[in-house]
């Protein structure tokens, strides 16, 4: 049984929702696992699920969703590698391939409209197209179901990937981890704090 099946089985049989801290820990572990991949140079970088072209498109879209400003953007924290890992190891094969189908259909749509694919569009045109797609998807006006599915998933994975990264959690959310201090008084060491 693989990891994906195990988690599905546990959730289905226990009827328990995954706690936010467990989900955060799982995604942080996924980030640690893929950060070495992000740090490799482009010539040696390989992806588990995405092709190089698909990874480039995912990278461009996720960077439009969370761009670099005075703080890191999606690409700075390895969101493309995170999405690749999630599609390869955590999503069902059917869902992963439906994501890719939506990505490819969207890229073909842009190629027909602009005579070039998303990776070759200017930054301004790319941002305008993603902003339009976001509006259509959020208002349920996107007619192609695979594109609708793809965009919802890439936006969701970009946000999860960014905000569960070390930089996203520390710089954006000001979260330093599950650290708390308690004064147990008489029940603990006299006058001391217990830190866990």
C-alpha positions as CSV (number, residue, x, y, z in Angstrom):
1,X,0.0,0.0,0.0
2,X,1.4,3.4,-0.9
3,X,1.3,6.6,1.1
4,X,-1.7,7.9,-0.8
5,X,-3.8,4.8,-0.2
6,X,-2.8,4.6,3.4
7,X,-3.9,8.2,4.1
8,X,-7.2,7.7,2.2
9,X,-7.9,4.5,4.1
10,X,-7.1,6.1,7.5
11,X,-9.3,9.1,6.8
12,X,-12.1,7.0,5.5
13,X,-12.1,4.5,8.3
14,X,-11.5,6.9,11.2
15,X,-14.0,9.6,10.0
16,X,-11.6,12.1,11.5
17,X,-10.6,15.3,9.7
18,X,-6.9,16.0,9.4
19,X,-5.8,18.6,11.9
20,X,-4.3,21.8,10.5
21,X,-1.1,21.1,12.4
22,X,-0.8,17.6,10.8
23,X,-1.5,19.0,7.4
24,X,1.1,21.7,7.9
25,X,3.7,19.1,9.1
26,X,3.0,16.9,6.1
27,X,3.4,19.8,3.6
28,X,6.5,21.1,5.4
29,X,8.0,17.6,5.1
30,X,7.1,17.6,1.4
31,X,8.9,21.0,1.1
32,X,12.0,19.7,2.8
33,X,12.0,16.8,0.4
34,X,11.9,18.8,-2.7
35,X,14.0,21.9,-1.8
36,X,17.2,20.0,-2.8
37,X,15.6,19.5,-6.2
38,X,14.8,23.2,-6.5
39,X,18.4,24.1,-5.7
40,X,19.8,21.9,-8.5
41,X,20.6,23.8,-11.7
42,X,18.2,23.7,-14.7
43,X,20.4,21.3,-16.7
44,X,20.3,18.6,-14.1
45,X,16.8,19.2,-12.7
46,X,14.3,16.5,-13.3
47,X,10.7,16.3,-12.3
48,X,8.8,13.2,-11.0
49,X,5.6,13.9,-13.0
50,X,5.8,17.1,-15.0
51,X,7.7,17.4,-18.3
52,X,10.2,20.3,-18.5
53,X,7.7,22.3,-20.6
54,X,4.8,21.6,-18.2
55,X,7.1,22.5,-15.2
56,X,7.9,25.8,-17.0
57,X,4.2,26.6,-17.5
58,X,3.4,25.7,-13.9
59,X,6.3,27.9,-12.7
60,X,5.1,30.9,-14.8
61,X,1.5,30.6,-13.6
62,X,2.3,30.1,-10.0
63,X,4.7,33.1,-10.1
64,X,1.8,35.2,-11.4
65,X,-0.4,33.9,-8.6
66,X,2.2,34.8,-5.9
67,X,4.8,37.1,-7.5
68,X,8.1,38.2,-6.0
69,X,7.8,41.6,-4.5
70,X,9.8,42.8,-1.5
71,X,9.1,39.2,-0.2
72,X,9.8,35.9,-2.0
73,X,7.5,34.7,-4.7
74,X,6.2,31.2,-5.5
75,X,9.3,30.3,-7.5
76,X,11.6,31.4,-4.7
77,X,10.2,28.8,-2.3
78,X,10.0,25.9,-4.8
79,X,6.3,25.9,-5.5
80,X,6.8,24.2,-8.9
81,X,8.8,21.4,-7.3
82,X,6.1,21.1,-4.6
83,X,3.3,20.9,-7.2
84,X,5.3,18.2,-9.1
85,X,5.7,16.2,-5.9
86,X,2.0,16.5,-5.0
87,X,1.0,15.4,-8.5
88,X,3.4,12.5,-8.5
89,X,3.0,11.2,-5.0
90,X,-0.2,12.5,-3.4
91,X,-2.8,12.9,-6.1
92,X,-4.6,10.0,-7.8
93,X,-3.3,9.2,-11.2
94,X,-6.7,10.2,-12.7
95,X,-6.6,13.6,-11.0
96,X,-2.9,14.2,-11.9
97,X,-3.5,13.5,-15.6
98,X,-6.7,15.7,-15.6
99,X,-4.6,18.5,-14.2
100,X,-2.1,18.0,-17.1
101,X,-5.0,17.8,-19.6
102,X,-6.3,21.2,-18.4
103,X,-2.9,22.7,-18.5
104,X,-2.3,21.6,-22.0
105,X,-5.7,22.7,-23.2
106,X,-5.2,26.1,-21.7
107,X,-1.8,26.4,-23.3
108,X,-3.3,25.4,-26.7
109,X,-6.1,28.0,-26.2
110,X,-3.5,30.7,-25.7
111,X,-1.4,29.5,-28.7
112,X,-4.5,29.8,-30.9
113,X,-5.3,33.3,-29.5
114,X,-1.8,34.8,-29.5
115,X,0.0,32.5,-32.0
116,X,2.4,31.5,-29.2
117,X,2.1,29.6,-26.0
118,X,2.1,31.0,-22.5
119,X,5.8,30.5,-22.0
120,X,6.5,32.8,-24.9
121,X,4.0,35.6,-23.9
122,X,5.2,38.8,-22.4
123,X,4.9,39.2,-18.7
124,X,2.0,41.7,-19.2
125,X,0.0,39.4,-21.5
126,X,0.7,36.4,-19.3
127,X,-0.6,38.3,-16.2
128,X,-3.7,39.5,-18.1
129,X,-4.5,36.0,-19.4
130,X,-4.1,34.4,-15.9
131,X,-6.2,37.2,-14.4
132,X,-8.9,36.6,-17.0
133,X,-8.8,32.9,-16.3
134,X,-9.0,33.4,-12.6
135,X,-12.1,35.6,-13.0
136,X,-13.8,33.1,-15.3
137,X,-13.0,30.1,-13.0
138,X,-14.1,31.9,-9.8
139,X,-17.3,33.0,-11.4
140,X,-17.9,29.5,-12.9
141,X,-17.8,30.9,-16.4
142,X,-15.0,28.7,-17.7
143,X,-16.6,26.3,-20.2
144,X,-13.9,23.7,-20.4
145,X,-14.1,21.4,-17.3
146,X,-10.4,20.3,-17.5
147,X,-9.2,23.9,-17.5
148,X,-11.6,24.8,-14.6
149,X,-10.2,21.8,-12.7
150,X,-6.6,22.6,-13.6
151,X,-6.7,26.3,-12.5
152,X,-8.5,25.6,-9.2
153,X,-5.8,23.0,-8.4
154,X,-2.8,25.1,-9.4
155,X,-4.1,28.0,-7.4
156,X,-4.8,25.8,-4.4
157,X,-1.4,24.0,-4.6
158,X,0.4,27.3,-5.2
159,X,-1.1,28.8,-2.0
160,X,-0.5,25.7,0.0
161,X,3.0,25.3,-1.3
162,X,3.9,28.9,-0.6
163,X,2.3,29.3,2.8
164,X,3.6,26.0,4.1
165,X,7.2,26.7,3.0
166,X,9.6,27.9,5.6
167,X,9.8,31.4,4.0
168,X,6.1,31.7,3.6
169,X,5.3,30.6,7.1
170,X,8.0,32.8,8.7
171,X,8.0,35.9,6.5
172,X,4.3,36.1,5.5
173,X,2.5,34.4,8.3
174,X,5.0,35.2,11.1
175,X,4.6,31.6,12.3
176,X,7.6,30.1,14.0
177,X,6.2,26.6,14.7
178,X,4.4,24.8,17.4
179,X,6.1,26.4,20.3
180,X,4.2,27.4,23.4
181,X,5.2,28.3,27.0
182,X,3.2,27.3,30.0
183,X,3.7,28.1,33.7
184,X,2.6,25.0,35.5
185,X,3.1,26.6,38.9
186,X,3.0,23.9,41.6
187,X,2.4,21.1,39.1
188,X,5.7,21.7,37.4
189,X,9.2,22.7,38.5
190,X,8.9,25.6,40.9
191,X,9.0,28.9,39.1
192,X,10.0,27.4,35.7
193,X,8.5,27.4,32.3
194,X,8.1,24.3,30.3
195,X,8.8,24.7,26.6
196,X,7.8,22.1,24.0
